[in-house]
Amino acid sequence: TEELKEYFSQFGSVQRCQLPFDKDTGFHKRYCWIKFSTPQDVQNVLQKETHILEGAKLTLKEQPRRRRSQRRNQSE
């Protein structure tokens, strides 16, 4: 996760980086979530066409922002 956070920090302030692991295999699940401080930081990273980290090409997808009320309703 440190490598991911370091790489994406060139596009803006990274608030959180989550790389989930499979409990059975011990390997990561081949996806992660990066949370940036501002919407502009997200746009900065999406403007770059190709992202390669440690020889692997990354595919980026923007997740729509959820409002606090939506998060609360999902957890109930």
N, CA, C, O and CB atoms as a CASP TS submission, in Angstrom:
PFRMAT TS
TARGET T0000
AUTHOR 0000-0000-0000
METHOD Language model
MODEL 1
PARENT N/A
ATOM      1  N   THR     1       0.814  -1.207   0.000  1.00  0.00           N
ATOM      2  CA  THR     1       0.000   0.000   0.000  1.00  0.00           C
ATOM      3  C   THR     1       0.852   1.264   0.000  1.00  0.00           C
ATOM      4  O   THR     1       0.438   2.295  -0.530  1.00  0.00           O
ATOM      5  CB  THR     1      -0.923   0.002   1.199  1.00  0.00           C
ATOM      6  N   GLU     2       2.041   1.187   0.592  1.00  0.00           N
ATOM      7  CA  GLU     2       2.907   2.379   0.592  1.00  0.00           C
ATOM      8  C   GLU     2       3.302   2.769  -0.826  1.00  0.00           C
ATOM      9  O   GLU     2       3.356   3.955  -1.152  1.00  0.00           O
ATOM     10  CB  GLU     2       4.170   2.128   1.436  1.00  0.00           C
ATOM     11  N   GLU     3       3.580   1.776  -1.673  1.00  0.00           N
ATOM     12  CA  GLU     3       3.934   2.063  -3.058  1.00  0.00           C
ATOM     13  C   GLU     3       2.770   2.719  -3.785  1.00  0.00           C
ATOM     14  O   GLU     3       2.965   3.658  -4.558  1.00  0.00           O
ATOM     15  CB  GLU     3       4.357   0.783  -3.782  1.00  0.00           C
ATOM     16  N   LEU     4       1.559   2.226  -3.538  1.00  0.00           N
ATOM     17  CA  LEU     4       0.370   2.813  -4.155  1.00  0.00           C
ATOM     18  C   LEU     4       0.174   4.251  -3.688  1.00  0.00           C
ATOM     19  O   LEU     4      -0.061   5.153  -4.492  1.00  0.00           O
ATOM     20  CB  LEU     4      -0.877   1.975  -3.828  1.00  0.00           C
ATOM     21  N   LYS     5       0.273   4.446  -2.386  1.00  0.00           N
ATOM     22  CA  LYS     5       0.075   5.790  -1.829  1.00  0.00           C
ATOM     23  C   LYS     5       1.122   6.757  -2.373  1.00  0.00           C
ATOM     24  O   LYS     5       0.808   7.894  -2.723  1.00  0.00           O
ATOM     25  CB  LYS     5       0.136   5.753  -0.286  1.00  0.00           C
ATOM     26  N   GLU     6       2.360   6.296  -2.441  1.00  0.00           N
ATOM     27  CA  GLU     6       3.432   7.149  -2.961  1.00  0.00           C
ATOM     28  C   GLU     6       3.192   7.487  -4.434  1.00  0.00           C
ATOM     29  O   GLU     6       3.358   8.635  -4.844  1.00  0.00           O
ATOM     30  CB  GLU     6       4.800   6.457  -2.790  1.00  0.00           C
ATOM     31  N   TYR     7       2.804   6.492  -5.222  1.00  0.00           N
ATOM     32  CA  TYR     7       2.558   6.725  -6.649  1.00  0.00           C
ATOM     33  C   TYR     7       1.424   7.732  -6.850  1.00  0.00           C
ATOM     34  O   TYR     7       1.575   8.696  -7.600  1.00  0.00           O
ATOM     35  CB  TYR     7       2.221   5.399  -7.359  1.00  0.00           C
ATOM     36  N   PHE     8       0.301   7.512  -6.188  1.00  0.00           N
ATOM     37  CA  PHE     8      -0.854   8.373  -6.422  1.00  0.00           C
ATOM     38  C   PHE     8      -0.737   9.745  -5.775  1.00  0.00           C
ATOM     39  O   PHE     8      -1.483  10.657  -6.132  1.00  0.00           O
ATOM     40  CB  PHE     8      -2.087   7.701  -5.923  1.00  0.00           C
ATOM     41  N   SER     9       0.173   9.907  -4.843  1.00  0.00           N
ATOM     42  CA  SER     9       0.341  11.224  -4.211  1.00  0.00           C
ATOM     43  C   SER     9       0.896  12.256  -5.190  1.00  0.00           C
ATOM     44  O   SER     9       0.822  13.455  -4.919  1.00  0.00           O
ATOM     45  CB  SER     9       1.268  11.115  -2.999  1.00  0.00           C
ATOM     46  N   GLN    10       1.449  11.818  -6.321  1.00  0.00           N
ATOM     47  CA  GLN    10       1.915  12.791  -7.321  1.00  0.00           C
ATOM     48  C   GLN    10       0.747  13.520  -7.980  1.00  0.00           C
ATOM     49  O   GLN    10       0.945  14.557  -8.613  1.00  0.00           O
ATOM     50  CB  GLN    10       2.761  12.090  -8.394  1.00  0.00           C
ATOM     51  N   PHE    11      -0.465  12.991  -7.838  1.00  0.00           N
ATOM     52  CA  PHE    11      -1.650  13.605  -8.450  1.00  0.00           C
ATOM     53  C   PHE    11      -2.451  14.447  -7.466  1.00  0.00           C
ATOM     54  O   PHE    11      -3.319  15.219  -7.872  1.00  0.00           O
ATOM     55  CB  PHE    11      -2.543  12.534  -9.035  1.00  0.00           C
ATOM     56  N   GLY    12      -2.168  14.305  -6.187  1.00  0.00           N
ATOM     57  CA  GLY    12      -2.884  15.061  -5.168  1.00  0.00           C
ATOM     58  C   GLY    12      -2.702  14.416  -3.804  1.00  0.00           C
ATOM     59  O   GLY    12      -1.939  13.463  -3.646  1.00  0.00           O
ATOM     60  N   SER    13      -3.406  14.945  -2.841  1.00  0.00           N
ATOM     61  CA  SER    13      -3.290  14.464  -1.470  1.00  0.00           C
ATOM     62  C   SER    13      -4.117  13.187  -1.281  1.00  0.00           C
ATOM     63  O   SER    13      -5.337  13.203  -1.444  1.00  0.00           O
ATOM     64  CB  SER    13      -3.742  15.555  -0.476  1.00  0.00           C
ATOM     65  N   VAL    14      -3.451  12.094  -0.938  1.00  0.00           N
ATOM     66  CA  VAL    14      -4.121  10.807  -0.717  1.00  0.00           C
ATOM     67  C   VAL    14      -4.518  10.717   0.748  1.00  0.00           C
ATOM     68  O   VAL    14      -3.668  10.762   1.637  1.00  0.00           O
ATOM     69  CB  VAL    14      -3.199   9.604  -1.120  1.00  0.00           C
ATOM     70  N   GLN    15      -5.814  10.589   0.991  1.00  0.00           N
ATOM     71  CA  GLN    15      -6.301  10.466   2.362  1.00  0.00           C
ATOM     72  C   GLN    15      -6.218   9.030   2.864  1.00  0.00           C
ATOM     73  O   GLN    15      -5.869   8.774   4.016  1.00  0.00           O
ATOM     74  CB  GLN    15      -7.734  10.964   2.457  1.00  0.00           C
ATOM     75  N   ARG    16      -6.550   8.093   1.963  1.00  0.00           N
ATOM     76  CA  ARG    16      -6.582   6.701   2.386  1.00  0.00           C
ATOM     77  C   ARG    16      -6.276   5.800   1.203  1.00  0.00           C
ATOM     78  O   ARG    16      -6.627   6.107   0.064  1.00  0.00           O
ATOM     79  CB  ARG    16      -7.948   6.344   2.999  1.00  0.00           C
ATOM     80  N   CYS    17      -5.623   4.693   1.485  1.00  0.00           N
ATOM     81  CA  CYS    17      -5.323   3.685   0.468  1.00  0.00           C
ATOM     82  C   CYS    17      -5.631   2.326   1.080  1.00  0.00           C
ATOM     83  O   CYS    17      -5.015   1.935   2.071  1.00  0.00           O
ATOM     84  CB  CYS    17      -3.820   3.772  -0.022  1.00  0.00           C
ATOM     85  N   GLN    18      -6.577   1.612   0.499  1.00  0.00           N
ATOM     86  CA  GLN    18      -6.963   0.306   1.013  1.00  0.00           C
ATOM     87  C   GLN    18      -6.719  -0.753  -0.053  1.00  0.00           C
ATOM     88  O   GLN    18      -7.223  -0.649  -1.171  1.00  0.00           O
ATOM     89  CB  GLN    18      -8.443   0.303   1.458  1.00  0.00           C
ATOM     90  N   LEU    19      -5.944  -1.767   0.299  1.00  0.00           N
ATOM     91  CA  LEU    19      -5.631  -2.873  -0.595  1.00  0.00           C
ATOM     92  C   LEU    19      -6.076  -4.150   0.114  1.00  0.00           C
ATOM     93  O   LEU    19      -5.340  -4.678   0.947  1.00  0.00           O
ATOM     94  CB  LEU    19      -4.091  -2.913  -0.966  1.00  0.00           C
ATOM     95  N   PRO    20      -7.273  -4.656  -0.205  1.00  0.00           N
ATOM     96  CA  PRO    20      -7.781  -5.843   0.495  1.00  0.00           C
ATOM     97  C   PRO    20      -7.046  -7.115   0.093  1.00  0.00           C
ATOM     98  O   PRO    20      -6.656  -7.285  -1.062  1.00  0.00           O
ATOM     99  CB  PRO    20      -9.262  -6.010   0.225  1.00  0.00           C
ATOM    100  N   PHE    21      -6.865  -7.999   1.061  1.00  0.00           N
ATOM    101  CA  PHE    21      -6.207  -9.280   0.841  1.00  0.00           C
ATOM    102  C   PHE    21      -7.203 -10.423   1.019  1.00  0.00           C
ATOM    103  O   PHE    21      -8.146 -10.326   1.804  1.00  0.00           O
ATOM    104  CB  PHE    21      -5.017  -9.448   1.801  1.00  0.00           C
ATOM    105  N   ASP    22      -6.980 -11.493   0.286  1.00  0.00           N
ATOM    106  CA  ASP    22      -7.785 -12.705   0.398  1.00  0.00           C
ATOM    107  C   ASP    22      -7.275 -13.484   1.609  1.00  0.00           C
ATOM    108  O   ASP    22      -6.087 -13.799   1.685  1.00  0.00           O
ATOM    109  CB  ASP    22      -7.713 -13.573  -0.919  1.00  0.00           C
ATOM    110  N   LYS    23      -8.150 -13.793   2.546  1.00  0.00           N
ATOM    111  CA  LYS    23      -7.740 -14.476   3.772  1.00  0.00           C
ATOM    112  C   LYS    23      -7.229 -15.886   3.496  1.00  0.00           C
ATOM    113  O   LYS    23      -6.350 -16.378   4.204  1.00  0.00           O
ATOM    114  CB  LYS    23      -8.901 -14.533   4.751  1.00  0.00           C
ATOM    115  N   ASP    24      -7.776 -16.539   2.471  1.00  0.00           N
ATOM    116  CA  ASP    24      -7.371 -17.915   2.174  1.00  0.00           C
ATOM    117  C   ASP    24      -6.008 -17.996   1.493  1.00  0.00           C
ATOM    118  O   ASP    24      -5.180 -18.831   1.856  1.00  0.00           O
ATOM    119  CB  ASP    24      -8.410 -18.578   1.301  1.00  0.00           C
ATOM    120  N   THR    25      -5.774 -17.132   0.507  1.00  0.00           N
ATOM    121  CA  THR    25      -4.527 -17.212  -0.266  1.00  0.00           C
ATOM    122  C   THR    25      -3.424 -16.311   0.275  1.00  0.00           C
ATOM    123  O   THR    25      -2.244 -16.583   0.057  1.00  0.00           O
ATOM    124  CB  THR    25      -4.796 -16.855  -1.705  1.00  0.00           C
ATOM    125  N   GLY    26      -3.792 -15.243   0.976  1.00  0.00           N
ATOM    126  CA  GLY    26      -2.808 -14.292   1.466  1.00  0.00           C
ATOM    127  C   GLY    26      -2.384 -13.263   0.430  1.00  0.00           C
ATOM    128  O   GLY    26      -1.600 -12.360   0.726  1.00  0.00           O
ATOM    129  N   PHE    27      -2.906 -13.401  -0.793  1.00  0.00           N
ATOM    130  CA  PHE    27      -2.595 -12.447  -1.853  1.00  0.00           C
ATOM    131  C   PHE    27      -3.644 -11.348  -1.900  1.00  0.00           C
ATOM    132  O   PHE    27      -4.778 -11.534  -1.458  1.00  0.00           O
ATOM    133  CB  PHE    27      -2.503 -13.157  -3.212  1.00  0.00           C
ATOM    134  N   HIS    28      -3.245 -10.183  -2.449  1.00  0.00           N
ATOM    135  CA  HIS    28      -4.227  -9.113  -2.572  1.00  0.00           C
ATOM    136  C   HIS    28      -5.243  -9.475  -3.651  1.00  0.00           C
ATOM    137  O   HIS    28      -4.976 -10.310  -4.515  1.00  0.00           O
ATOM    138  CB  HIS    28      -3.537  -7.764  -2.899  1.00  0.00           C
ATOM    139  N   LYS    29      -6.391  -8.847  -3.589  1.00  0.00           N
ATOM    140  CA  LYS    29      -7.521  -9.193  -4.466  1.00  0.00           C
ATOM    141  C   LYS    29      -7.486  -8.517  -5.823  1.00  0.00           C
ATOM    142  O   LYS    29      -8.478  -8.557  -6.550  1.00  0.00           O
ATOM    143  CB  LYS    29      -8.801  -8.845  -3.792  1.00  0.00           C
ATOM    144  N   ARG    30      -6.374  -7.898  -6.183  1.00  0.00           N
ATOM    145  CA  ARG    30      -6.168  -7.273  -7.493  1.00  0.00           C
ATOM    146  C   ARG    30      -7.009  -6.009  -7.700  1.00  0.00           C
ATOM    147  O   ARG    30      -7.274  -5.618  -8.837  1.00  0.00           O
ATOM    148  CB  ARG    30      -6.485  -8.268  -8.582  1.00  0.00           C
ATOM    149  N   TYR    31      -7.425  -5.379  -6.608  1.00  0.00           N
ATOM    150  CA  TYR    31      -8.073  -4.073  -6.684  1.00  0.00           C
ATOM    151  C   TYR    31      -7.775  -3.336  -5.388  1.00  0.00           C
ATOM    152  O   TYR    31      -7.390  -3.937  -4.385  1.00  0.00           O
ATOM    153  CB  TYR    31      -9.620  -4.207  -6.924  1.00  0.00           C
ATOM    154  N   CYS    32      -7.960  -2.025  -5.428  1.00  0.00           N
ATOM    155  CA  CYS    32      -7.797  -1.236  -4.214  1.00  0.00           C
ATOM    156  C   CYS    32      -8.642   0.024  -4.322  1.00  0.00           C
ATOM    157  O   CYS    32      -9.164   0.355  -5.386  1.00  0.00           O
ATOM    158  CB  CYS    32      -6.307  -0.881  -3.974  1.00  0.00           C
ATOM    159  N   TRP    33      -8.762   0.705  -3.214  1.00  0.00           N
ATOM    160  CA  TRP    33      -9.471   1.982  -3.175  1.00  0.00           C
ATOM    161  C   TRP    33      -8.485   3.059  -2.757  1.00  0.00           C
ATOM    162  O   TRP    33      -7.738   2.899  -1.792  1.00  0.00           O
ATOM    163  CB  TRP    33     -10.694   1.930  -2.201  1.00  0.00           C
ATOM    164  N   ILE    34      -8.498   4.149  -3.494  1.00  0.00           N
ATOM    165  CA  ILE    34      -7.680   5.314  -3.166  1.00  0.00           C
ATOM    166  C   ILE    34      -8.644   6.466  -2.925  1.00  0.00           C
ATOM    167  O   ILE    34      -9.476   6.776  -3.778  1.00  0.00           O
ATOM    168  CB  ILE    34      -6.637   5.653  -4.314  1.00  0.00           C
ATOM    169  N   LYS    35      -8.532   7.094  -1.774  1.00  0.00           N
ATOM    170  CA  LYS    35      -9.374   8.252  -1.471  1.00  0.00           C
ATOM    171  C   LYS    35      -8.507   9.497  -1.487  1.00  0.00           C
ATOM    172  O   LYS    35      -7.525   9.609  -0.753  1.00  0.00           O
ATOM    173  CB  LYS    35     -10.091   8.092  -0.095  1.00  0.00           C
ATOM    174  N   PHE    36      -8.900  10.436  -2.351  1.00  0.00           N
ATOM    175  CA  PHE    36      -8.186  11.706  -2.460  1.00  0.00           C
ATOM    176  C   PHE    36      -8.889  12.780  -1.634  1.00  0.00           C
ATOM    177  O   PHE    36     -10.063  12.644  -1.288  1.00  0.00           O
ATOM    178  CB  PHE    36      -8.080  12.146  -3.935  1.00  0.00           C
ATOM    179  N   SER    37      -8.164  13.835  -1.328  1.00  0.00           N
ATOM    180  CA  SER    37      -8.709  14.917  -0.508  1.00  0.00           C
ATOM    181  C   SER    37      -9.742  15.760  -1.244  1.00  0.00           C
ATOM    182  O   SER    37     -10.710  16.222  -0.640  1.00  0.00           O
ATOM    183  CB  SER    37      -7.593  15.804  -0.028  1.00  0.00           C
ATOM    184  N   THR    38      -9.544  15.964  -2.550  1.00  0.00           N
ATOM    185  CA  THR    38     -10.454  16.842  -3.292  1.00  0.00           C
ATOM    186  C   THR    38     -10.876  16.190  -4.610  1.00  0.00           C
ATOM    187  O   THR    38     -10.171  15.325  -5.128  1.00  0.00           O
ATOM    188  CB  THR    38      -9.787  18.210  -3.562  1.00  0.00           C
ATOM    189  N   PRO    39     -12.014  16.602  -5.146  1.00  0.00           N
ATOM    190  CA  PRO    39     -12.429  16.123  -6.468  1.00  0.00           C
ATOM    191  C   PRO    39     -11.410  16.480  -7.558  1.00  0.00           C
ATOM    192  O   PRO    39     -11.269  15.742  -8.532  1.00  0.00           O
ATOM    193  CB  PRO    39     -13.794  16.706  -6.828  1.00  0.00           C
ATOM    194  N   GLN    40     -10.709  17.592  -7.403  1.00  0.00           N
ATOM    195  CA  GLN    40      -9.694  17.973  -8.386  1.00  0.00           C
ATOM    196  C   GLN    40      -8.549  16.966  -8.410  1.00  0.00           C
ATOM    197  O   GLN    40      -8.006  16.673  -9.475  1.00  0.00           O
ATOM    198  CB  GLN    40      -9.154  19.376  -8.082  1.00  0.00           C
ATOM    199  N   ASP    41      -8.176  16.433  -7.246  1.00  0.00           N
ATOM    200  CA  ASP    41      -7.139  15.404  -7.194  1.00  0.00           C
ATOM    201  C   ASP    41      -7.561  14.174  -7.992  1.00  0.00           C
ATOM    202  O   ASP    41      -6.742  13.564  -8.678  1.00  0.00           O
ATOM    203  CB  ASP    41      -6.838  15.015  -5.735  1.00  0.00           C
ATOM    204  N   VAL    42      -8.832  13.815  -7.901  1.00  0.00           N
ATOM    205  CA  VAL    42      -9.371  12.676  -8.654  1.00  0.00           C
ATOM    206  C   VAL    42      -9.268  12.961 -10.152  1.00  0.00           C
ATOM    207  O   VAL    42      -8.853  12.098 -10.926  1.00  0.00           O
ATOM    208  CB  VAL    42     -10.852  12.392  -8.251  1.00  0.00           C
ATOM    209  N   GLN    43      -9.644  14.163 -10.552  1.00  0.00           N
ATOM    210  CA  GLN    43      -9.568  14.521 -11.970  1.00  0.00           C
ATOM    211  C   GLN    43      -8.120  14.500 -12.466  1.00  0.00           C
ATOM    212  O   GLN    43      -7.855  14.110 -13.603  1.00  0.00           O
ATOM    213  CB  GLN    43     -10.187  15.910 -12.203  1.00  0.00           C
ATOM    214  N   ASN    44      -7.188  14.921 -11.609  1.00  0.00           N
ATOM    215  CA  ASN    44      -5.772  14.906 -11.982  1.00  0.00           C
ATOM    216  C   ASN    44      -5.317  13.494 -12.331  1.00  0.00           C
ATOM    217  O   ASN    44      -4.636  13.288 -13.336  1.00  0.00           O
ATOM    218  CB  ASN    44      -4.910  15.471 -10.844  1.00  0.00           C
ATOM    219  N   VAL    45      -5.687  12.533 -11.513  1.00  0.00           N
ATOM    220  CA  VAL    45      -5.248  11.157 -11.753  1.00  0.00           C
ATOM    221  C   VAL    45      -5.962  10.552 -12.959  1.00  0.00           C
ATOM    222  O   VAL    45      -5.375   9.739 -13.672  1.00  0.00           O
ATOM    223  CB  VAL    45      -5.495  10.295 -10.511  1.00  0.00           C
ATOM    224  N   LEU    46      -7.204  10.929 -13.198  1.00  0.00           N
ATOM    225  CA  LEU    46      -7.948  10.372 -14.327  1.00  0.00           C
ATOM    226  C   LEU    46      -7.497  10.960 -15.662  1.00  0.00           C
ATOM    227  O   LEU    46      -7.712  10.350 -16.710  1.00  0.00           O
ATOM    228  CB  LEU    46      -9.436  10.614 -14.139  1.00  0.00           C
ATOM    229  N   GLN    47      -6.875  12.133 -15.636  1.00  0.00           N
ATOM    230  CA  GLN    47      -6.418  12.760 -16.879  1.00  0.00           C
ATOM    231  C   GLN    47      -5.238  12.016 -17.499  1.00  0.00           C
ATOM    232  O   GLN    47      -5.036  12.074 -18.712  1.00  0.00           O
ATOM    233  CB  GLN    47      -6.032  14.208 -16.620  1.00  0.00           C
ATOM    234  N   LYS    48      -4.471  11.329 -16.687  1.00  0.00           N
ATOM    235  CA  LYS    48      -3.347  10.563 -17.228  1.00  0.00           C
ATOM    236  C   LYS    48      -3.896   9.274 -17.837  1.00  0.00           C
ATOM    237  O   LYS    48      -4.642   8.535 -17.194  1.00  0.00           O
ATOM    238  CB  LYS    48      -2.276  10.252 -16.115  1.00  0.00           C
ATOM    239  N   GLU    49      -3.515   9.021 -19.081  1.00  0.00           N
ATOM    240  CA  GLU    49      -4.095   7.905 -19.823  1.00  0.00           C
ATOM    241  C   GLU    49      -3.653   6.538 -19.304  1.00  0.00           C
ATOM    242  O   GLU    49      -4.476   5.632 -19.171  1.00  0.00           O
ATOM    243  CB  GLU    49      -3.734   8.026 -21.273  1.00  0.00           C
ATOM    244  N   THR    50      -2.360   6.380 -19.010  1.00  0.00           N
ATOM    245  CA  THR    50      -1.834   5.077 -18.601  1.00  0.00           C
ATOM    246  C   THR    50      -1.108   5.189 -17.271  1.00  0.00           C
ATOM    247  O   THR    50      -0.312   6.102 -17.053  1.00  0.00           O
ATOM    248  CB  THR    50      -0.891   4.511 -19.672  1.00  0.00           C
ATOM    249  N   HIS    51      -1.397   4.249 -16.392  1.00  0.00           N
ATOM    250  CA  HIS    51      -0.731   4.181 -15.097  1.00  0.00           C
ATOM    251  C   HIS    51      -0.057   2.818 -14.989  1.00  0.00           C
ATOM    252  O   HIS    51      -0.713   1.787 -15.138  1.00  0.00           O
ATOM    253  CB  HIS    51      -1.741   4.412 -13.917  1.00  0.00           C
ATOM    254  N   ILE    52       1.250   2.810 -14.729  1.00  0.00           N
ATOM    255  CA  ILE    52       1.987   1.567 -14.569  1.00  0.00           C
ATOM    256  C   ILE    52       2.748   1.631 -13.249  1.00  0.00           C
ATOM    257  O   ILE    52       3.496   2.574 -12.990  1.00  0.00           O
ATOM    258  CB  ILE    52       2.957   1.321 -15.770  1.00  0.00           C
ATOM    259  N   LEU    53       2.544   0.621 -12.430  1.00  0.00           N
ATOM    260  CA  LEU    53       3.200   0.552 -11.131  1.00  0.00           C
ATOM    261  C   LEU    53       3.841  -0.823 -10.985  1.00  0.00           C
ATOM    262  O   LEU    53       3.162  -1.844 -11.092  1.00  0.00           O
ATOM    263  CB  LEU    53       2.192   0.827  -9.971  1.00  0.00           C
ATOM    264  N   GLU    54       5.136  -0.847 -10.743  1.00  0.00           N
ATOM    265  CA  GLU    54       5.895  -2.090 -10.597  1.00  0.00           C
ATOM    266  C   GLU    54       5.647  -3.038 -11.770  1.00  0.00           C
ATOM    267  O   GLU    54       5.503  -4.246 -11.579  1.00  0.00           O
ATOM    268  CB  GLU    54       5.529  -2.782  -9.283  1.00  0.00           C
ATOM    269  N   GLY    55       5.599  -2.486 -12.980  1.00  0.00           N
ATOM    270  CA  GLY    55       5.436  -3.277 -14.195  1.00  0.00           C
ATOM    271  C   GLY    55       4.014  -3.684 -14.528  1.00  0.00           C
ATOM    272  O   GLY    55       3.784  -4.321 -15.556  1.00  0.00           O
ATOM    273  N   ALA    56       3.058  -3.333 -13.688  1.00  0.00           N
ATOM    274  CA  ALA    56       1.662  -3.700 -13.918  1.00  0.00           C
ATOM    275  C   ALA    56       0.869  -2.474 -14.367  1.00  0.00           C
ATOM    276  O   ALA    56       0.972  -1.402 -13.771  1.00  0.00           O
ATOM    277  CB  ALA    56       1.038  -4.311 -12.640  1.00  0.00           C
ATOM    278  N   LYS    57       0.079  -2.647 -15.422  1.00  0.00           N
ATOM    279  CA  LYS    57      -0.783  -1.567 -15.893  1.00  0.00           C
ATOM    280  C   LYS    57      -2.022  -1.522 -15.010  1.00  0.00           C
ATOM    281  O   LYS    57      -2.688  -2.535 -14.798  1.00  0.00           O
ATOM    282  CB  LYS    57      -1.170  -1.761 -17.396  1.00  0.00           C
ATOM    283  N   LEU    58      -2.314  -0.346 -14.506  1.00  0.00           N
ATOM    284  CA  LEU    58      -3.463  -0.167 -13.612  1.00  0.00           C
ATOM    285  C   LEU    58      -4.664   0.331 -14.397  1.00  0.00           C
ATOM    286  O   LEU    58      -4.529   1.167 -15.290  1.00  0.00           O
ATOM    287  CB  LEU    58      -3.125   0.818 -12.471  1.00  0.00           C
ATOM    288  N   THR    59      -5.822  -0.177 -14.066  1.00  0.00           N
ATOM    289  CA  THR    59      -7.080   0.296 -14.633  1.00  0.00           C
ATOM    290  C   THR    59      -7.796   1.089 -13.547  1.00  0.00           C
ATOM    291  O   THR    59      -8.049   0.577 -12.457  1.00  0.00           O
ATOM    292  CB  THR    59      -7.969  -0.897 -15.160  1.00  0.00           C
ATOM    293  N   LEU    60      -8.119   2.341 -13.853  1.00  0.00           N
ATOM    294  CA  LEU    60      -8.753   3.207 -12.858  1.00  0.00           C
ATOM    295  C   LEU    60     -10.229   3.389 -13.159  1.00  0.00           C
ATOM    296  O   LEU    60     -10.635   3.506 -14.316  1.00  0.00           O
ATOM    297  CB  LEU    60      -8.057   4.570 -12.809  1.00  0.00           C
ATOM    298  N   LYS    61     -11.021   3.409 -12.106  1.00  0.00           N
ATOM    299  CA  LYS    61     -12.449   3.699 -12.222  1.00  0.00           C
ATOM    300  C   LYS    61     -12.818   4.662 -11.112  1.00  0.00           C
ATOM    301  O   LYS    61     -12.414   4.500  -9.960  1.00  0.00           O
ATOM    302  CB  LYS    61     -13.312   2.394 -12.150  1.00  0.00           C
ATOM    303  N   GLU    62     -13.589   5.661 -11.480  1.00  0.00           N
ATOM    304  CA  GLU    62     -14.037   6.621 -10.471  1.00  0.00           C
ATOM    305  C   GLU    62     -15.299   6.095  -9.828  1.00  0.00           C
ATOM    306  O   GLU    62     -16.248   5.715 -10.515  1.00  0.00           O
ATOM    307  CB  GLU    62     -14.279   8.025 -11.090  1.00  0.00           C
ATOM    308  N   GLN    63     -15.307   6.074  -8.513  1.00  0.00           N
ATOM    309  CA  GLN    63     -16.499   5.656  -7.783  1.00  0.00           C
ATOM    310  C   GLN    63     -17.274   6.907  -7.413  1.00  0.00           C
ATOM    311  O   GLN    63     -16.708   7.841  -6.844  1.00  0.00           O
ATOM    312  CB  GLN    63     -16.134   4.815  -6.510  1.00  0.00           C
ATOM    313  N   PRO    64     -18.572   6.939  -7.733  1.00  0.00           N
ATOM    314  CA  PRO    64     -19.367   8.117  -7.391  1.00  0.00           C
ATOM    315  C   PRO    64     -19.338   8.366  -5.885  1.00  0.00           C
ATOM    316  O   PRO    64     -19.349   7.438  -5.077  1.00  0.00           O
ATOM    317  CB  PRO    64     -20.819   7.948  -7.876  1.00  0.00           C
ATOM    318  N   ARG    65     -19.301   9.633  -5.544  1.00  0.00           N
ATOM    319  CA  ARG    65     -19.324   9.997  -4.122  1.00  0.00           C
ATOM    320  C   ARG    65     -20.678   9.694  -3.533  1.00  0.00           C
ATOM    321  O   ARG    65     -21.710   9.960  -4.149  1.00  0.00           O
ATOM    322  CB  ARG    65     -18.982  11.483  -3.924  1.00  0.00           C
ATOM    323  N   ARG    66     -20.673   9.133  -2.332  1.00  0.00           N
ATOM    324  CA  ARG    66     -21.929   8.878  -1.636  1.00  0.00           C
ATOM    325  C   ARG    66     -22.096   9.906  -0.533  1.00  0.00           C
ATOM    326  O   ARG    66     -21.135  10.302   0.127  1.00  0.00           O
ATOM    327  CB  ARG    66     -21.972   7.436  -1.059  1.00  0.00           C
ATOM    328  N   ARG    67     -23.302  10.317  -0.354  1.00  0.00           N
ATOM    329  CA  ARG    67     -23.583  11.256   0.737  1.00  0.00           C
ATOM    330  C   ARG    67     -23.618  10.494   2.055  1.00  0.00           C
ATOM    331  O   ARG    67     -23.817   9.280   2.086  1.00  0.00           O
ATOM    332  CB  ARG    67     -24.929  12.009   0.500  1.00  0.00           C
ATOM    333  N   ARG    68     -23.426  11.222   3.125  1.00  0.00           N
ATOM    334  CA  ARG    68     -23.446  10.587   4.449  1.00  0.00           C
ATOM    335  C   ARG    68     -24.759   9.855   4.701  1.00  0.00           C
ATOM    336  O   ARG    68     -24.757   8.779   5.300  1.00  0.00           O
ATOM    337  CB  ARG    68     -23.220  11.631   5.541  1.00  0.00           C
ATOM    338  N   SER    69     -25.873  10.417   4.256  1.00  0.00           N
ATOM    339  CA  SER    69     -27.167   9.778   4.475  1.00  0.00           C
ATOM    340  C   SER    69     -27.240   8.441   3.744  1.00  0.00           C
ATOM    341  O   SER    69     -27.864   7.505   4.243  1.00  0.00           O
ATOM    342  CB  SER    69     -28.306  10.699   4.013  1.00  0.00           C
ATOM    343  N   GLN    70     -26.610   8.332   2.566  1.00  0.00           N
ATOM    344  CA  GLN    70     -26.602   7.065   1.838  1.00  0.00           C
ATOM    345  C   GLN    70     -25.775   6.024   2.571  1.00  0.00           C
ATOM    346  O   GLN    70     -26.157   4.855   2.619  1.00  0.00           O
ATOM    347  CB  GLN    70     -26.062   7.262   0.421  1.00  0.00           C
ATOM    348  N   ARG    71     -24.645   6.428   3.145  1.00  0.00           N
ATOM    349  CA  ARG    71     -23.794   5.499   3.892  1.00  0.00           C
ATOM    350  C   ARG    71     -24.516   4.989   5.133  1.00  0.00           C
ATOM    351  O   ARG    71     -24.452   3.802   5.453  1.00  0.00           O
ATOM    352  CB  ARG    71     -22.471   6.177   4.290  1.00  0.00           C
ATOM    353  N   ARG    72     -25.202   5.889   5.829  1.00  0.00           N
ATOM    354  CA  ARG    72     -25.923   5.514   7.038  1.00  0.00           C
ATOM    355  C   ARG    72     -27.028   4.513   6.720  1.00  0.00           C
ATOM    356  O   ARG    72     -27.204   3.528   7.437  1.00  0.00           O
ATOM    357  CB  ARG    72     -26.510   6.753   7.717  1.00  0.00           C
ATOM    358  N   ASN    73     -27.769   4.766   5.646  1.00  0.00           N
ATOM    359  CA  ASN    73     -28.868   3.884   5.272  1.00  0.00           C
ATOM    360  C   ASN    73     -28.373   2.491   4.903  1.00  0.00           C
ATOM    361  O   ASN    73     -29.060   1.507   5.179  1.00  0.00           O
ATOM    362  CB  ASN    73     -29.646   4.480   4.112  1.00  0.00           C
ATOM    363  N   GLN    74     -27.212   2.382   4.295  1.00  0.00           N
ATOM    364  CA  GLN    74     -26.684   1.082   3.893  1.00  0.00           C
ATOM    365  C   GLN    74     -26.237   0.261   5.095  1.00  0.00           C
ATOM    366  O   GLN    74     -26.299  -0.968   5.058  1.00  0.00           O
ATOM    367  CB  GLN    74     -25.523   1.262   2.929  1.00  0.00           C
ATOM    368  N   SER    75     -25.793   0.909   6.145  1.00  0.00           N
ATOM    369  CA  SER    75     -25.311   0.180   7.303  1.00  0.00           C
ATOM    370  C   SER    75     -26.434  -0.252   8.244  1.00  0.00           C
ATOM    371  O   SER    75     -26.204  -1.039   9.162  1.00  0.00           O
ATOM    372  CB  SER    75     -24.321   1.022   8.049  1.00  0.00           C
ATOM    373  N   GLU    76     -27.627   0.251   8.027  1.00  0.00           N
ATOM    374  CA  GLU    76     -28.755  -0.103   8.900  1.00  0.00           C
ATOM    375  C   GLU    76     -29.426  -1.368   8.462  1.00  0.00           C
ATOM    376  O   GLU    76     -30.392  -1.804   9.089  1.00  0.00           O
ATOM    377  CB  GLU    76     -29.768   1.010   8.940  1.00  0.00           C
TER
END
